[in-house]
Amino acid sequence: MRQRLLITLRDTDGALQRLLGTAERRGFRICAVHAELVESAQSQVAITVESARDVALLARQLLRLHEVCDVCVA
């Protein structure tokens, strides 16, 4: 099943790479990524993932990353 996550991310070196790596290591296939700088220090990232696993699990894992400010399942 495909799910979309909207993530607010602090704009630091390697933050997007850590975010995507976490999703892949947790068993979610990344289908689409859209990242946009919304402020000088924050980015808004939308990712579409595919997995039989519950996307809420991924949302909780992403919130543990230091750079992630907010995760919303769309």
CNS distance restraints for C-alpha pairs under 8 A (distance, minus, plus):
assign (resid   1 and name CA) (resid  50 and name CA) 5.40 0.50 0.50
assign (resid   1 and name CA) (resid  51 and name CA) 5.59 0.50 0.50
assign (resid   1 and name CA) (resid  52 and name CA) 5.96 0.50 0.50
assign (resid   2 and name CA) (resid  48 and name CA) 6.62 0.50 0.50
assign (resid   2 and name CA) (resid  49 and name CA) 5.55 0.50 0.50
assign (resid   2 and name CA) (resid  50 and name CA) 4.34 0.50 0.50
assign (resid   2 and name CA) (resid  51 and name CA) 6.73 0.50 0.50
assign (resid   3 and name CA) (resid  48 and name CA) 5.58 0.50 0.50
assign (resid   3 and name CA) (resid  49 and name CA) 5.47 0.50 0.50
assign (resid   3 and name CA) (resid  50 and name CA) 6.38 0.50 0.50
assign (resid   3 and name CA) (resid  55 and name CA) 6.93 0.50 0.50
assign (resid   3 and name CA) (resid  73 and name CA) 7.51 0.50 0.50
assign (resid   3 and name CA) (resid  74 and name CA) 7.32 0.50 0.50
assign (resid   4 and name CA) (resid  46 and name CA) 6.88 0.50 0.50
assign (resid   4 and name CA) (resid  47 and name CA) 5.68 0.50 0.50
assign (resid   4 and name CA) (resid  48 and name CA) 4.32 0.50 0.50
assign (resid   4 and name CA) (resid  49 and name CA) 6.36 0.50 0.50
assign (resid   4 and name CA) (resid  73 and name CA) 6.08 0.50 0.50
assign (resid   4 and name CA) (resid  74 and name CA) 5.31 0.50 0.50
assign (resid   5 and name CA) (resid  46 and name CA) 5.63 0.50 0.50
assign (resid   5 and name CA) (resid  47 and name CA) 5.38 0.50 0.50
assign (resid   5 and name CA) (resid  48 and name CA) 6.39 0.50 0.50
assign (resid   5 and name CA) (resid  49 and name CA) 7.98 0.50 0.50
assign (resid   5 and name CA) (resid  59 and name CA) 7.80 0.50 0.50
assign (resid   5 and name CA) (resid  71 and name CA) 6.72 0.50 0.50
assign (resid   5 and name CA) (resid  72 and name CA) 5.68 0.50 0.50
assign (resid   5 and name CA) (resid  73 and name CA) 4.61 0.50 0.50
assign (resid   5 and name CA) (resid  74 and name CA) 5.63 0.50 0.50
assign (resid   6 and name CA) (resid  44 and name CA) 7.12 0.50 0.50
assign (resid   6 and name CA) (resid  45 and name CA) 5.83 0.50 0.50
assign (resid   6 and name CA) (resid  46 and name CA) 4.55 0.50 0.50
assign (resid   6 and name CA) (resid  47 and name CA) 6.70 0.50 0.50
assign (resid   6 and name CA) (resid  71 and name CA) 5.76 0.50 0.50
assign (resid   6 and name CA) (resid  72 and name CA) 5.09 0.50 0.50
assign (resid   6 and name CA) (resid  73 and name CA) 6.34 0.50 0.50
assign (resid   6 and name CA) (resid  74 and name CA) 6.69 0.50 0.50
assign (resid   7 and name CA) (resid  44 and name CA) 5.81 0.50 0.50
assign (resid   7 and name CA) (resid  45 and name CA) 5.03 0.50 0.50
assign (resid   7 and name CA) (resid  46 and name CA) 6.20 0.50 0.50
assign (resid   7 and name CA) (resid  68 and name CA) 7.12 0.50 0.50
assign (resid   7 and name CA) (resid  69 and name CA) 7.53 0.50 0.50
assign (resid   7 and name CA) (resid  70 and name CA) 5.64 0.50 0.50
assign (resid   7 and name CA) (resid  71 and name CA) 4.53 0.50 0.50
assign (resid   7 and name CA) (resid  72 and name CA) 6.39 0.50 0.50
assign (resid   8 and name CA) (resid  42 and name CA) 6.84 0.50 0.50
assign (resid   8 and name CA) (resid  43 and name CA) 5.88 0.50 0.50
assign (resid   8 and name CA) (resid  44 and name CA) 4.80 0.50 0.50
assign (resid   8 and name CA) (resid  45 and name CA) 6.33 0.50 0.50
assign (resid   8 and name CA) (resid  68 and name CA) 6.10 0.50 0.50
assign (resid   8 and name CA) (resid  69 and name CA) 5.37 0.50 0.50
assign (resid   8 and name CA) (resid  70 and name CA) 5.09 0.50 0.50
assign (resid   8 and name CA) (resid  71 and name CA) 6.58 0.50 0.50
assign (resid   9 and name CA) (resid  15 and name CA) 7.51 0.50 0.50
assign (resid   9 and name CA) (resid  16 and name CA) 7.98 0.50 0.50
assign (resid   9 and name CA) (resid  42 and name CA) 5.55 0.50 0.50
assign (resid   9 and name CA) (resid  43 and name CA) 5.12 0.50 0.50
assign (resid   9 and name CA) (resid  44 and name CA) 6.26 0.50 0.50
assign (resid   9 and name CA) (resid  45 and name CA) 7.16 0.50 0.50
assign (resid   9 and name CA) (resid  67 and name CA) 5.59 0.50 0.50
assign (resid   9 and name CA) (resid  68 and name CA) 4.59 0.50 0.50
assign (resid   9 and name CA) (resid  69 and name CA) 5.65 0.50 0.50
assign (resid   9 and name CA) (resid  70 and name CA) 7.31 0.50 0.50
assign (resid  10 and name CA) (resid  15 and name CA) 7.40 0.50 0.50
assign (resid  10 and name CA) (resid  41 and name CA) 5.84 0.50 0.50
assign (resid  10 and name CA) (resid  42 and name CA) 4.47 0.50 0.50
assign (resid  10 and name CA) (resid  43 and name CA) 6.24 0.50 0.50
assign (resid  10 and name CA) (resid  67 and name CA) 4.94 0.50 0.50
assign (resid  10 and name CA) (resid  68 and name CA) 6.31 0.50 0.50
assign (resid  10 and name CA) (resid  69 and name CA) 6.94 0.50 0.50
assign (resid  11 and name CA) (resid  15 and name CA) 6.77 0.50 0.50
assign (resid  11 and name CA) (resid  37 and name CA) 7.97 0.50 0.50
assign (resid  11 and name CA) (resid  40 and name CA) 7.80 0.50 0.50
assign (resid  11 and name CA) (resid  41 and name CA) 5.07 0.50 0.50
assign (resid  11 and name CA) (resid  42 and name CA) 4.90 0.50 0.50
assign (resid  11 and name CA) (resid  43 and name CA) 5.92 0.50 0.50
assign (resid  11 and name CA) (resid  67 and name CA) 7.56 0.50 0.50
assign (resid  12 and name CA) (resid  41 and name CA) 7.82 0.50 0.50
assign (resid  12 and name CA) (resid  67 and name CA) 7.34 0.50 0.50
assign (resid  14 and name CA) (resid  18 and name CA) 6.18 0.50 0.50
assign (resid  15 and name CA) (resid  19 and name CA) 6.20 0.50 0.50
assign (resid  15 and name CA) (resid  67 and name CA) 6.29 0.50 0.50
assign (resid  16 and name CA) (resid  20 and name CA) 6.24 0.50 0.50
assign (resid  17 and name CA) (resid  21 and name CA) 5.97 0.50 0.50
assign (resid  18 and name CA) (resid  22 and name CA) 6.01 0.50 0.50
assign (resid  19 and name CA) (resid  23 and name CA) 6.49 0.50 0.50
assign (resid  19 and name CA) (resid  62 and name CA) 6.81 0.50 0.50
assign (resid  19 and name CA) (resid  65 and name CA) 7.71 0.50 0.50
assign (resid  20 and name CA) (resid  24 and name CA) 6.32 0.50 0.50
assign (resid  20 and name CA) (resid  30 and name CA) 7.80 0.50 0.50
assign (resid  21 and name CA) (resid  25 and name CA) 6.06 0.50 0.50
assign (resid  22 and name CA) (resid  26 and name CA) 6.14 0.50 0.50
assign (resid  22 and name CA) (resid  61 and name CA) 7.75 0.50 0.50
assign (resid  22 and name CA) (resid  62 and name CA) 7.18 0.50 0.50
assign (resid  23 and name CA) (resid  27 and name CA) 6.73 0.50 0.50
assign (resid  23 and name CA) (resid  28 and name CA) 5.52 0.50 0.50
assign (resid  23 and name CA) (resid  29 and name CA) 7.55 0.50 0.50
assign (resid  23 and name CA) (resid  30 and name CA) 7.52 0.50 0.50
assign (resid  23 and name CA) (resid  58 and name CA) 6.67 0.50 0.50
assign (resid  23 and name CA) (resid  62 and name CA) 7.76 0.50 0.50
assign (resid  24 and name CA) (resid  28 and name CA) 5.12 0.50 0.50
assign (resid  24 and name CA) (resid  29 and name CA) 6.07 0.50 0.50
assign (resid  24 and name CA) (resid  30 and name CA) 7.07 0.50 0.50
assign (resid  26 and name CA) (resid  58 and name CA) 7.11 0.50 0.50
assign (resid  27 and name CA) (resid  51 and name CA) 7.10 0.50 0.50
assign (resid  27 and name CA) (resid  53 and name CA) 7.89 0.50 0.50
assign (resid  28 and name CA) (resid  49 and name CA) 5.88 0.50 0.50
assign (resid  28 and name CA) (resid  50 and name CA) 5.74 0.50 0.50
assign (resid  28 and name CA) (resid  51 and name CA) 5.26 0.50 0.50
assign (resid  28 and name CA) (resid  53 and name CA) 7.74 0.50 0.50
assign (resid  29 and name CA) (resid  49 and name CA) 5.37 0.50 0.50
assign (resid  29 and name CA) (resid  50 and name CA) 5.06 0.50 0.50
assign (resid  29 and name CA) (resid  51 and name CA) 6.42 0.50 0.50
assign (resid  30 and name CA) (resid  47 and name CA) 7.10 0.50 0.50
assign (resid  30 and name CA) (resid  48 and name CA) 6.10 0.50 0.50
assign (resid  30 and name CA) (resid  49 and name CA) 4.52 0.50 0.50
assign (resid  30 and name CA) (resid  50 and name CA) 6.48 0.50 0.50
assign (resid  31 and name CA) (resid  47 and name CA) 7.49 0.50 0.50
assign (resid  31 and name CA) (resid  48 and name CA) 5.38 0.50 0.50
assign (resid  31 and name CA) (resid  49 and name CA) 5.41 0.50 0.50
assign (resid  31 and name CA) (resid  50 and name CA) 6.79 0.50 0.50
assign (resid  32 and name CA) (resid  46 and name CA) 7.98 0.50 0.50
assign (resid  32 and name CA) (resid  47 and name CA) 5.54 0.50 0.50
assign (resid  32 and name CA) (resid  48 and name CA) 4.99 0.50 0.50
assign (resid  32 and name CA) (resid  49 and name CA) 7.18 0.50 0.50
assign (resid  33 and name CA) (resid  45 and name CA) 7.15 0.50 0.50
assign (resid  33 and name CA) (resid  46 and name CA) 5.78 0.50 0.50
assign (resid  33 and name CA) (resid  47 and name CA) 4.51 0.50 0.50
assign (resid  33 and name CA) (resid  48 and name CA) 6.55 0.50 0.50
assign (resid  34 and name CA) (resid  45 and name CA) 5.66 0.50 0.50
assign (resid  34 and name CA) (resid  46 and name CA) 5.13 0.50 0.50
assign (resid  34 and name CA) (resid  47 and name CA) 6.44 0.50 0.50
assign (resid  35 and name CA) (resid  43 and name CA) 6.68 0.50 0.50
assign (resid  35 and name CA) (resid  44 and name CA) 5.76 0.50 0.50
assign (resid  35 and name CA) (resid  45 and name CA) 4.29 0.50 0.50
assign (resid  35 and name CA) (resid  46 and name CA) 6.38 0.50 0.50
assign (resid  36 and name CA) (resid  43 and name CA) 5.49 0.50 0.50
assign (resid  36 and name CA) (resid  44 and name CA) 5.32 0.50 0.50
assign (resid  36 and name CA) (resid  45 and name CA) 6.39 0.50 0.50
assign (resid  37 and name CA) (resid  41 and name CA) 7.97 0.50 0.50
assign (resid  37 and name CA) (resid  42 and name CA) 6.17 0.50 0.50
assign (resid  37 and name CA) (resid  43 and name CA) 4.27 0.50 0.50
assign (resid  37 and name CA) (resid  44 and name CA) 6.30 0.50 0.50
assign (resid  38 and name CA) (resid  42 and name CA) 6.00 0.50 0.50
assign (resid  38 and name CA) (resid  43 and name CA) 5.37 0.50 0.50
assign (resid  38 and name CA) (resid  44 and name CA) 6.37 0.50 0.50
assign (resid  39 and name CA) (resid  43 and name CA) 6.82 0.50 0.50
assign (resid  51 and name CA) (resid  55 and name CA) 7.96 0.50 0.50
assign (resid  53 and name CA) (resid  57 and name CA) 7.78 0.50 0.50
assign (resid  54 and name CA) (resid  58 and name CA) 7.41 0.50 0.50
assign (resid  55 and name CA) (resid  59 and name CA) 6.34 0.50 0.50
assign (resid  55 and name CA) (resid  73 and name CA) 7.73 0.50 0.50
assign (resid  56 and name CA) (resid  60 and name CA) 6.28 0.50 0.50
assign (resid  56 and name CA) (resid  73 and name CA) 7.61 0.50 0.50
assign (resid  57 and name CA) (resid  61 and name CA) 6.35 0.50 0.50
assign (resid  58 and name CA) (resid  62 and name CA) 6.10 0.50 0.50
assign (resid  59 and name CA) (resid  63 and name CA) 6.27 0.50 0.50
assign (resid  59 and name CA) (resid  71 and name CA) 6.07 0.50 0.50
assign (resid  59 and name CA) (resid  72 and name CA) 7.54 0.50 0.50
assign (resid  59 and name CA) (resid  73 and name CA) 7.55 0.50 0.50
assign (resid  60 and name CA) (resid  64 and name CA) 6.75 0.50 0.50
assign (resid  61 and name CA) (resid  65 and name CA) 7.31 0.50 0.50
assign (resid  62 and name CA) (resid  68 and name CA) 6.72 0.50 0.50
assign (resid  62 and name CA) (resid  71 and name CA) 7.46 0.50 0.50
assign (resid  63 and name CA) (resid  68 and name CA) 5.68 0.50 0.50
assign (resid  63 and name CA) (resid  69 and name CA) 7.04 0.50 0.50
assign (resid  63 and name CA) (resid  70 and name CA) 6.71 0.50 0.50
assign (resid  63 and name CA) (resid  71 and name CA) 6.71 0.50 0.50
assign (resid  64 and name CA) (resid  68 and name CA) 7.40 0.50 0.50
